[in-house]
Amino acid sequence: MEDEEGYAVLNLRSKQTQPGRPPGAGPQEGSGCKLCPRDWLLHGDKCYWLSKESKDWAGSRDDCSGKSSRMLVIQSREEMDFIQDVTQDASYIWIGLKVTPPGGQWTWVDGSPLDTML
């Protein structure tokens, strides 16, 4: 799940909702099976895709947007453990973490701050 240079891109999106339910409506009691697109990995309530293409960070972010997703935002230790497991053979991976001015603070692509306790 990496390219010849050892880069893997992780992007994620929420699982598809039931037909007729608006995106972002959240889970519904007894809503049944949720599916990820083909070749995406399901973990918890998220779908993960590992790119085999070699791109820089901005190109990877744009590729994620083109797939109606975003670069990975790690929200828990459990999610970090999962990501480390599925990317263990990759030399490098791009995630959705960036430095934003002023002050050079690390933030995720969704605008949330980095939790240094993860």
C-alpha positions in Angstrom: 0.0 0.0 0.0 2.9 2.3 -0.8 4.6 3.5 -3.9 8.1 2.7 -5.1 9.5 5.6 -3.1 7.8 4.4 0.1 5.1 7.0 0.5 1.6 6.2 1.4 -1.2 8.7 1.6 -4.1 8.2 4.0 -7.4 9.8 3.5 -10.6 9.1 5.2 -14.3 9.7 5.0 -17.3 8.6 7.0 -19.1 5.5 5.9 -22.0 5.8 3.5 -25.3 6.4 5.1 -28.6 4.7 4.3 -30.3 5.8 1.2 -32.6 8.7 1.9 -30.6 9.8 5.0 -28.7 13.1 4.5 -24.9 12.9 4.9 -23.8 13.7 8.4 -27.1 12.7 9.9 -25.3 10.2 12.1 -26.0 6.6 12.9 -29.6 5.5 13.2 -30.7 2.9 15.7 -30.9 -0.4 13.8 -29.6 1.3 10.6 -27.9 -1.9 9.4 -24.8 -2.3 7.4 -22.6 0.6 6.3 -20.2 0.2 3.4 -16.9 1.7 2.3 -16.0 2.2 -1.3 -14.1 -0.6 -3.0 -10.4 -0.9 -2.0 -11.0 1.3 1.2 -10.4 -0.1 4.7 -13.2 -0.1 7.2 -12.2 0.6 10.9 -14.8 1.7 13.4 -17.1 4.2 11.8 -14.5 5.5 9.2 -13.3 4.4 5.8 -9.5 4.6 5.1 -7.8 4.6 1.7 -4.1 4.1 1.2 -2.7 5.6 -2.0 -0.1 3.9 -4.1 0.8 7.2 -5.9 3.7 9.4 -5.1 2.6 13.0 -4.4 3.7 15.8 -2.2 1.5 16.8 0.8 -0.5 19.4 -1.1 -1.1 17.0 -4.0 -2.2 14.3 -1.6 -4.6 16.7 0.0 -6.0 17.6 -3.4 -6.3 13.9 -4.3 -8.3 13.3 -1.1 -10.6 16.2 -1.9 -11.2 14.7 -5.3 -12.4 11.6 -3.6 -14.8 13.5 -1.4 -12.6 12.8 1.6 -9.8 14.4 3.6 -6.4 13.5 4.8 -6.2 11.6 8.0 -7.1 13.3 11.3 -6.1 11.1 14.2 -8.6 11.5 17.0 -7.7 8.7 19.4 -4.9 6.4 20.6 -6.9 3.4 19.2 -7.0 5.0 15.8 -3.3 5.8 15.9 -2.6 2.1 16.7 -4.7 1.0 13.8 -2.9 3.4 11.4 0.5 2.2 12.6 -0.6 -1.3 12.0 -1.8 -0.8 8.4 1.2 1.4 7.5 3.9 -0.6 9.1 5.6 -1.5 5.8 5.5 2.1 4.5 8.6 4.2 4.7 6.7 7.5 4.7 3.0 8.5 5.0 1.2 11.8 4.6 -1.4 12.7 7.2 -3.6 15.8 7.6 -1.3 17.6 10.1 0.1 21.0 9.2 1.9 24.0 10.8 -0.2 27.1 10.8 1.0 30.7 11.4 1.2 32.7 13.5 3.3 30.9 16.0 3.7 27.7 14.0 1.1 25.7 15.8 0.4 22.1 14.6 -3.3 21.7 13.5 -5.2 19.1 11.6 -6.8 19.8 8.2 -10.2 20.0 9.9 -8.9 22.9 12.0 -8.6 21.0 15.3 -5.4 21.3 17.3 -2.9 18.5 17.7 -3.4 16.5 20.9 0.2 15.9 22.0 -1.0 13.2 24.5 -1.9 10.8 21.6 
